[in-house]
Every structure is written in structure tokens, then in C-alpha cells.
Amino acid sequence: MKKLNFFKLLTASILSLSTLSVSAQNMDHFETNWYADYVGARIAITTPQNIAGALAYDIANDGSGGTNEWGGAVTTAMNNIDVVKAVPYEACVPLTNGTQVNGKIALIQRGNCEFGAKALRAQQAGAVAVVIVNNVPGGPVGMGAGAQGASVTIPVIMISDVDGAAIDAALASATVKMSLSSWASGAKNDIAILDGGITQWHAQSIPLSQIKTGTGTPGTYEGITGAVIGNFGTNPATNIKVKSTVTFTPTGGSATVVKVDSVLYPGPFNPGDSIISPMSKTSYSLGNVSGTGKFNVSYEVTSDSTDELPGDNSTSYSFDVTNNNFSKGRYNYQTGLPTSNIGFAFATSVDFMWGPLYYINKGNYSLDAVQFGLSKTGGGSMSTQGTVNILVWKWVDGSNSQALDGIIVSGECTLVGAGGKTYGGADTSGQFFTVPIGDANNANNPVVLDDNSWYWVTVSVPINTFLLCDGVVNYFPRTFARAYKSADTAVESYSPVYNGTDATFTSSATEFPNMFPFDRFNRPVDSVRFSQQKNGSVPSVPLFLSPFTVDVKNVNNPNPIAIDIYPNPVTDIMNVSVELDKQANNLHYSVLDASGRRILEHNESSVKSSKYSINTESLPAGNYFLTINADDKVTVKKFSVIK
């Protein structure tokens, strides 16, 4: 997928590494430093202690040889280098404190001139590296070279506004030092929790109705203690212990500790190119909460030796118990929108279908709406992107004579819900939308969810368009932990992606090898596979459940899209009659063949009823799909052409 051709990289790795043998538990290394090669440099604050630790970052040159790279790659370790704030901070003109910057890492704020121009100003002052601080809320973003980037030969890194503010504040009263390395930190004893390497819970937000004890599969909502650890020192480490502490803060209340757990890896854990993953064989339930609130899970790793760089030995995350919000990615309750700091598209120009997989523990709740956002290169209006369908599939692994393997194929999926968004001139790149979801065959009826069931919520993303994602959350260690803990063949997936349309998906007997869940490697794996799955693989696609149970017997709402297609099967002309319960601003017809190719599109505006004839005389015999979007309501009909 696009983010420096990520998906092309992933596909190649599937083909070349499928026969590697792996150990029972540890993510051991193979021929080279896969973590460093695939993820890039390790960027960490080493001093002062209160802000020390590894940083999330983007780098202009990750050393992979990509055509868009500029600046220098981190090929040799730069340990404990002083950080100096550039003057002026935006570095759009020559620096006035060049003497102080010389031989140091320059801290520069994003804004008002090109990235390449900023980095060149620092390089001309003698800086050995540049750290650019985002000037807007959110994580690091990709950096273009601009007109002067080709002249930059030192590493250029971007960090978040929050991390940058912490460094800036510390510089007011202390010396800040950073290390940039491909692996080794220069210390003798230095183990660390890798970025994105902790086991997380099933979701970042979950309705109270679901977390409470239900009839679901044991383990799906349970916590598992574990983390992915690297040895960046020169000495072997022994008795590596990963400890987790879980606290719960009820809404309006005070935090209490609800669980302390640990797992021990005796070692020895040798230095160099290696990763271990201590994972507990036991799990624990958090389903005894009585109301909404927030769980916090903190992790700490220790060993027999005193760590010389302890700033990256601890980390934490939190997840919310809500009234009706269910989100695999983080959610901002102040804005009412999901958190997103990155977007992905396929490296090859194809439509694709992608979204998170949710487990419903307690059924008889309705799925009311889904949020999503798309972006495109260059930003601006999204009016040319057309209509995007949001589809909800119930997945039963191993059903209809398919393999029980934890991999979604069409024969295991039933389309149960649909919604849609038709982009207009006022809709912009990066904007989130809330789309009502109705029954796929009767759009005004709710989608009533079943007990103990998986639901895949997918966005049908148009060609050359990016689906907005949370680039921080990583569920792969959880998937790995559940596979290690259990002998079950079906383990917890989180973010499957399919390189085709919903029509292609439903018309195929099997998707292998066209189906690429990011968590396909759901068995004990090596460091390359952890690094592949580390960043940006969680679409920011939350859903909303009705906070009250639905009495299915009383659901008898009229369909806002009453469709009659005749004849079906058809030979030459198929007539379509549409009656709406209220006038639609936009009515969109789309016909796709079994390969997902769009054969016909037709738009009408300000209509309550419509009659339209589709000429099928030139179409080959086979199955086709008619999708009708009335504003944000969607209904899908299948029809057949016979000869």
C-alpha cells in the first residue's frame, strides 16, 4: 500500500518468506537486521531522564533506496548528541546561532518554508542531523524535499508537536541529548520495549454493553501480558521480566488497580540483531465493570542488569468503556472524531476494500452508523471521488466448507449492512463523515447484531485514494500473543484488506492469494514480520451501537429505497423502479460485473421516484451487481444475464 510503497513491500515478503521456520515463542532474527531494515533508525531521547525514551518519527531517507528519499540515512550510530533549538525556530533564513548548532542536532519547527530549505539552513550551520517539530496537533508526517532538499546530506527527522514541545520545554533548563542509530545504542546494558510492541486490548473504545460478561468466545475480550523487546546494548541480558499494571477510572471517579501481571523470559538474550517476545500463557477478564470509564495499562521491562538508558523500558496505553462507541483506533471525544495521522492506498492503482474487524460479545444491539475519512494527493475537493460504499459483513470462519484458518474469504461472509457517501464539491480531503448504516436489503431497518459474532466493517476505497488510519495503534503483538497462548486455528484478526471491490469479493470462491490481512502472519513469527505490521495498519473506522437493546419483533419500518428490478434473469433490457420515502438530493446507480469493473454509472438529483432501463444486450452471461445510493442510504441487488 502507498506509504512509501508499503503494500508492495508486504506482498514481496509474503512471497519470499513463507517457508522460513520460526521458534515457538520468540521473534528471532535471520540473515540480517530485519527490524532495522524495514522500520528504519532508532531515534531516542537519552537525557534528561523525565523525557527519555524512543520517539515516533518520520524520516526523509530511511535507507531503502526509494525514489522520493532525500537527506542522509542513519547508517552509523550518533549517540548522546546535544540538541540545540534553531534561531529562528522555523529556520527559513540562515541561522543566527550557527556556532551553538555546529556539531549538534538542530531542533526546528515546521512551517512557512519547505522542509528541504529548513534542513539545508541547519546543515550550513554545521548540524549533524535535523529534528523537525510538527506545528499542528498530531504525529509526524511525510516530508517533501522541495527545491533545496537534494543538497541536504544529513538525516532529517520529523516528530510530533507533543514530543517537540517536551524537548523545547526541557531545553529551557537542561541539556537534551538524543541518539540516532540503526540498532546499537553504545551502552553495555540497554534493553527496550519496541515502538508498537505491547499487547493491547481488543479495541481502543468499546460499549459497556459489550465488555460485560456475555456468551462470547473466551479470550476475545481478555487482556494478555506481553511485549516485543530488543537488546540494543553490547551485553547479553538475563531474566527479562515484562510487568503490566491495569487501572480503571470510572467516569467521575478515582483510579484503582484491578490487575497486576508479569511474564519472565530467562534468557540469555544476546545483543545485536534479535527480538524476543515474552508473552503470558494466561489471560484475564476486565468484564466486571459497572459503568463507563477508562482503563490504563502500563508496561515495564527489567532484567538482571541495571539499564543504562531506561527511558524506553516503560510505556502505557489506555482504552475507553463507552455508551455506544466501538473503535479499533484511538478516538477524540472532544471533537467526536477518530484519531488519524496517516493514510494508505494500494501501491498499484486499484480499488480496494479495507476496514477493521469487530467482535460482538452480546447481540440484540443495532449498528447505527460508521465514521470514515479519505484523502488524496494534493488535498482539496473530493468531488471527483464519486460514491463510497460502507459495507458490513458477518464473518463465520470455516463456514460453507471453507478452511478454519483465521483468514477471511467471501464464502464465509454475509453482507448484512450498508451505507454510503457521495462526495460533493464542499467535501475536502482528510474530512471525516458519519454514515448511517441500514440493513443491506432493507435500508431503513437496523442491522441487528448477533451474539458471539465477528463483523468486518469495510470501506470501498476508489483508485488513488487514501483511507485514513491510526498510525500508532498496533494489534499485531496481541494477535501473536493469542496464537501463542492458544492452539486454536482461528485467532484474532484486526484489519483485513482486499485488493478489489465488493463485487469482486462476493463473486469469488476464494480470495487467496488476493486477500492480504495485515495480520496474516498470526503464528509465532520473526522480527521482519513484526516490523511489517508495526505502523499504520488500523483504519480509523469506528462504529456506533444503539445503547438500548432492539426488540426485533417490533422492527417494521418501511424501506426508504424500495427497488424493483425486472426481468431478472434478463437477456436484453432490465427495468429498474425506485421509490423513496422522501426526496433524495442525490440518487446514484452503479452496475459492476463479477470482476468488479464498473459497467455503468447514472446520477439523478432531487428525486423521490425513478425509473431507469439498463441495456444488457451486449453483456456476457453471468452475475452482476446493481448498487443504488440515495444520499447516504445504500441497497445492493444481484442480477443475472442469460443468453
N, C-alpha and C positions, 0 to 999 in steps of 0.2 A: 504494500500500500504506500501511497505517497506520504512521505515524511522522510525525505532522502531515500526514496525507493525502498521503503521498509518491507513492503509486501513481496517485492521481487527477491529480496534477501531471504525472507522467510521461506518462500517457495523453494529456492535453491537448497536451503538447509534441509528441508523435508526430503528432498530427493537424495542428497548426498550423505545424510547422517542416519538414515533409517536403520542401518544394520549395526550401529555401534552397540556394544554391550555396556551395561551400566551396573553399578553396585546396588545393593539392596536398599541403602538409605542415602548415601552421600552423593552430592553433585560433584563427582571427581573430575579432574582435568584430563585432557587427552594430549594432543600433539603440541598445542600452543596455548597462549593465554586467551581463551575464548571470551572470557568476561571483558577483559580489556579491549580485545579486538572488536567486539561487537558493541560494547557500551561506550567505550572511549576512556578518557582520562578520569582519574580520581581527583576531585577538587575538594579541598578541606581547609577549614579554618583551624589552626593549631593553637593560637593564642589570641585573646585571653580565654581562660577556661569556661567562662559563663556563656560564650557564644561558639565554642569549639565544636567541630563536627563536620561531616561531609555535607556538601551543598548540592541541591538540584540545579542543573545548569544546562545551557545550550552552548555549543562551541562552533566557531566558524569553520574549523578544519578538524574533523575527527580522525584524520589519518587514513580514511578508507579509499581515498583517491577519487572521490566524486567530482563531477564537473563543476559544481557550484561552490566548492571549497575555496577558502581564501585565508590568509594569515598563516601562522605556524601551527603545526601539530605538536602535541605534548609527547615527545619521544624520549626525553631523559628527565629524571626527577629534578624538580626545583623545590627543595624542602625549606620550610620555615623562612620564607621571603617576606620582608616588610611590605605592608600595604600602605600606599600614600594616596590621599584624595587629590585629584587633579584640580588645579586652579587655572581657569574657571572650570567648574564641575562638569559642564557639558562638553568641554574640550573641542569646541567648534573653531577656535582660533589657537595659535601657539600658546603653550602652557607658560605661565609666569613663574611656576615653582619647579622648573626643569631640574634644578640641582637636587632637590629633595626626591624627585621622581626617578632620577638616574639610578639604574640597578635595582629598582623596586617594581612592585606590581601596582599599576595605576588604577584607581577606582574612579570611574567616570559614569555620569548619569546619561541615560538615553534621552534623545530629544533634540530638535532644531537643526540637525545636520546628519549626514549619512554615517552609518556605523564605520565604514572604512576610513572616513575623514577623521573621526574621533581617534581610532586606533593609530592612524599614521601620526597624529599630533603627539600621542604618548610615546610612540616608537622614536620619533625625532628627539624627544626629551631624554631618551635612554632607558625607557621602561623595558622590563624583560617579559611582561605579559600585561594584558588589559582585562579588567573585570568591569563590564557594563551593567549598570543597575537599571532595571525596568522602571519607567517613570509613571506607570499606571498599575493599578492593582492586578495581581496575577503573577503567574510563573514566568520563567524565561521564554522567549520566542525566538524564531529563526532570524538570522541577521544577514542581510544582503551586503555585498561588497561595495556597491556604489562605484563611483568614478575612480576612487583612490585606493580601494581595497587590494588591488593587485600589487601595490607597493609595500604591503604590510607583511612582515615575516615573523612576527611574534604571535603567540597564542592570544586569541580574542574570545572571551567567555562572557555569557550573559547570565545573570542571576535575578531572582525575584525582587520586587520592591521591598518586601518584608526583610529578606536577608540583607539587602543593601542598606536598609535603614539601621539594622543592628550593627553592621560594620561601621557605618558613618557615626553612629552614637558612641561606639566604643573608642573610635579614634580621637574623640574629644578629650579623653582622659587616660588612654593607654596605647600601647603598641599592639597593632594587629598583625599577625603573621599568617600566611597561607602556604600550603603545599600543593603543587601540581605534579602528578606522577601518573605513569601508566600502570603501576602496581605498587612497588615498594615505597614505603614512606621514609626510609632511612633509619627508623627506630629498630631496636632489637626486639622489643615485645609490643606488638600492635595488632590486635585482632579487632574486628569491627562488624557491626550489622550492616549488610549491604543495603544500599538505597533500594526501596521497594521490596525488601527481603523478609518482611514479617508476615506471619499468618494473620489474616483478618477474618471478620465475621462474614456471614452470607451477603450482607448489604450494608451500605452506609446509613440508610434510613429504612425503617420498617414499621408498618402499622402495629399498634398494640394488639389488634385482633389476631395477628399472625404469629407474633413472638410467644404468646401464651401457649401453654401446652395444648397440643391438638392431636390429631390422628396420624400425623405425617411420619415420614421416614426418619428414624433416629439418626442423628448426626448432621442432618442438613442445616439446622439452625444452631448447632453446638459450636463452642469455641475449642480450638486446638492450639496448644502452646508449641511454637516452633519459629525458627528464623534461619535465614541464609547468612552464613558467616564467612568472611575472608580473613586470611592471615597476611597482613601487609608488612610484618616485621621480618627479621632475619633469623629468629629463634623458633624452634618448634613450640607449640602450645599444648598443654595437657589439661584435662578436666575442665573442658569448656562447658559452662552452665548457662542456659538461657532461662531466664525467670520472667514470668508475666504476672502483673498485678491488675486486677479488674475492679474498677469502682463504678458505682451507679449513683447519679444525681437526679432524683425525681424533680419534675417541674415545680419550681418554687421551694425546693428542699435542699438538704445538705448531702454531700458525697459520703458514701460508706463503701468500705471494701467488701466485695462479695466473693472474690476468688483470688487465691494466690497459687500459682502452679510453676513447676520448673521441669526441665529435661536436661540430662547430662550426657555429654559426649566425651569419653575418657581420653581419646587421642592415642598417640600423639598426632597433632595437626601440624603438618610440615609447612614451612614458609614457601613463598613463590606462587606458581600458578595452580591454585587449588581453591575449592569452595566446599564447605561442609554444610549440612542442613540438619541440625538436631531437631527432631520432630517427636512430639509425645505420642505414645501409643494409646493414650486415653483422651477423652474429650469431656466437656462439661456443658450443662444446660444453663441458659440465662432466662428461661421462660417463666420464672416465678415473680416477675414484676407486676405491680398492680396498677400502674398508670404510666403516662408518658414521661420522658426524661432523656438523659444522655449517659451512655456507657463510655468509659475511658479505659483503654488497655495500654499499659506501659510495659516496655520490654527492656531488659538489661542483660548483657552478656559479660561474663567474667571468666577468668582462668586461674591457674595456679600462680601465674606471674603478674606483677603489677604492670598495668598497661601504661605505656609512656604517652599515648595520645588517646585519652579516654573519652574525648568529645563525641565519638561515633560509636560508643559502647551502649548507648541507650537511645530509645526512640519511643514514640507513642502514637496512637490514633484514637479516634472516637467515632461512635455511631449513635444515631438517634432513634428513640422509640416515639412514634408519631401517632396522630389520629388517623391519617389516611395516605401519607406519602410513602412510596416504596421506591428506593433509588439505589442502584448499584454504585453510582458515582457520588461524590460529595454534593451537598445541596445547601444553597444560601437561603436561609429562611427570612433574611431581611429583604431581599429582592424577590423572593418567590420563584427563583430560577435555579437550575442545576449549575454546578461549577464546571467550567470548561476552560482549558488553557492550551488546547491543541486540536487539530483536525486531521483526519485521514481520508484519503481516496486511494483507489487502486492505481498501481504504477502503470498498468495498461488501461487504455480508455474504454472502460466497460461500465454499464450499470451494475450496481451491486446491492445486496440486501444484508443489513447488519443490525445487530441490536443485542441487548442483554437478555439473559435467561433468569427468570424469577421462579422461585418455589413457593407455592401456595400451600400453607400448612392447614389452614382452616377455610373451607369453602363457604358457599352461600353468601359471598360478598360480590358486589358488582365492580367491574373495572370501568371507571368513568371516563378517564382522559389520560393522554400521554403527552409529554413535552419532548421537543427535539429542536435542533438547530443545524443549519447547513451554512457553509461558506464557500467562496470561490476565490481563485487567484485574482488579486487586484481589488477585491471587495466591490462595493457599490450595490446597485439594484439587482435583485434576484428574479426579475420578471421573466427572464428568458429560461428559467429553470423548469417552468411548467408545473405539473401536478405531482406531488409526492404522496405516496400511499404509506400509511402506518398500519401494519398487519400484525395480528396477534394469533399465534399458533399454539395449540396444546400439543405437547410432545410427550409421547409414551415410548420410552426406549425399549427396543426389542419387539414392538408390536408389529402386526401384519407380516410375520415371518422374517423380520429384519434382525440383524445381529444385535445382541445386547452388549454394546461396546462403548457407550457414552458419547457416540458421535451421531449428530442429527442427520437423518436422511428424510426425504419427502414422504416415504411410505409410513413413517412414524408420526407425521404431523397432520393435524386437522386445523383448518382455518376457522377460528371462532369469532374473531373481532376485526373491525376495520374502521379506519378514519382516514382523512386526507387533508392536504393543504395545497391550494392552488396559489402560487406566488403571483403577486401583483406588483405594480410599479413602485408602491410605497414600501415594499418589503426589502430589507437590506441584508447583505452578507453578515453572518455571525449573529443574527437575531434568533431568539428562541420563540417558539409558538406552542400553545396548548391546544391539542386536537382532541375533541370528543370522540370516544370510541363506542360504536354500536355493534350489535350482532351482525356478522358478515352477510347474513341472508335477510335480515330484517333490521335495518339500521337504527330504528327508533327504540328497539328493545335493548336492554342492557346485556352485557356479556357477564353471565353469572358463572363465577369460578368454582371449581370442584376441589374437594379435599385432596391433600396428598398428591399434588399435580404440578408439573413443570409447564411454564408458559414462556414462549420465546416472542419477545416484542421486537419487530423488525421495522426499519426504515428503508424504503426502496430509494436508494440514492442515485440521482442521474449521473451521467457521464461527466467526468472532470469536475465533480463537486465533492466537497469535503464534509464528512459527518463530524460534528463537534464532540470531543471526548474529554474525559478527565485523565490527564497525563500523569497523575500522581498515584492514584489507587492501583494496586496490583494484587489480583486474586490468585496468581499462579502458585505462590507458596501454600495457600490454603488447598488448592487442588492437589498439589503434590502431597501435602500432609494427609489429606483424606485417603489418597491412594495408598500411602504408606501404612496408614492405620487400619485400612480395611482391605479384605481380599475381594470385595465386590468388583465386578467388571464395569459397572456403570458408576462413575464418580462425578463429583460436582463440576459441571462446566460453568462458564460465566459470560462468554462473549463470542458466540459463533458468528462467522461471516461467510457469505456465499457470493461468488463472483458471477451473478446473473440476476434475472428478475424473478418476481414471484411466479410468473407464468412458466419460466424455465424450471424453476424449483418444483412446482406441483406436477409438471408433465414428465419428470424424470423418474425412473425406477430407483436410481441411486445417484448420489452426488459425488462419490469417490472417483477420481481424485479432485473434483472441482470444489469440494467443500473444505474450507480451511478454518476450523475453530482455532482461535489463538491459543486455546488451551488443549489442542490436540494431544500434546505430549503429557498425558495425565498419568504417567507412571514414573517411578524414580528416574531422574534424568541428570544430565551433566550441566556444566556451567554455561555452555553455549545456549542451551535451551532456556535456562533461566534468563539469560541476557536478552534473548529474543523477545521474551514475554514481559520484560520489565516495565516498559513505558507505553502509555497512551493506548492501551487495549480495552478501555472501558468506555463505551459510548455513553454520553450524557443524555440518557433517555429514561427519565423517571416515569412512574405511572401513579395513578391515584385511584384508591379503592373507596367505595362508599363506606362511611363509618358505621352504617347500620346494615344488618342482615336484610336480604331481599326475600320476600315471600314470592317464590316463583309462581305459585298458583294465581297471584294477583297481577302478574305481568301480562298486560293485554293492550299495549299501546299500538296505534296504527303505524305502519311503516311510512316514514317520510319520503322514501323512494320506492314507490310501487312500480315494478318493472314487468312488462310482458314482452317476451321475445317469441316470434312465430314466423315461419315454422322452425322447429328445432327437433331433429336434424334438418338442415337446409341444403338446397342444391344451388340456387342462383340468387335469390333475394330474401334477406331476413329483415323483418319489420320489428322495430323497437318502439314500444309505447311507454312513456314515463309520466307518472302522475305524482306530484309532490304535495305535501300537506301545507306548504307555504312557499311563496315565491323565493327562488334562489337567485342570488346575484350572478353566480357562475355555474353552468352545467357543462361538464366535460365528459365526452365519450372517448374511450380508448380501446382499440382492439389489438391484441397481441397473439402471435402464433405460438406454437408449442416450444419454439426455441427462444422465446422472449422478444422477438423482433416486433416493433410497432408497425402494424399494417395501416392503421387509420387512426386519426385524431379529429375530433369535431367539437367545437365550442359554441355554446349559446349563452346569452345573458338575459337577466331579468325575466325568467320563465317560471311558470308553475306547472305546465304540462308541455310535453314534447313528443312528436312523432318523427322518427327518422328511419330511413331504409338503407341497409348496408348491402352492397353488391358483392356477393360471394362467388360469382360465376367463375372468376379466374383463380380462385383459391384452391390449392390442392386439398384432397380429402384429409381430414384429421380433426383434432381438437383445438379449440380457440377459446379466448377469454375476453369477455366484454366487461370493462370496468367503467362505472358511472359515478362521478363525483358531483354531488350537489352541495356547493360550498364545502363544508368540512365533513359531510356525510358520504360514505362510500358503500357501494354494493357491487359485488362481483358475480357475474354469471358465466357459466361454462356452456359453450355450444359446439356442435359438431357439423362439419361439412361432409356431405356424401356425394358420390358421383354415380 
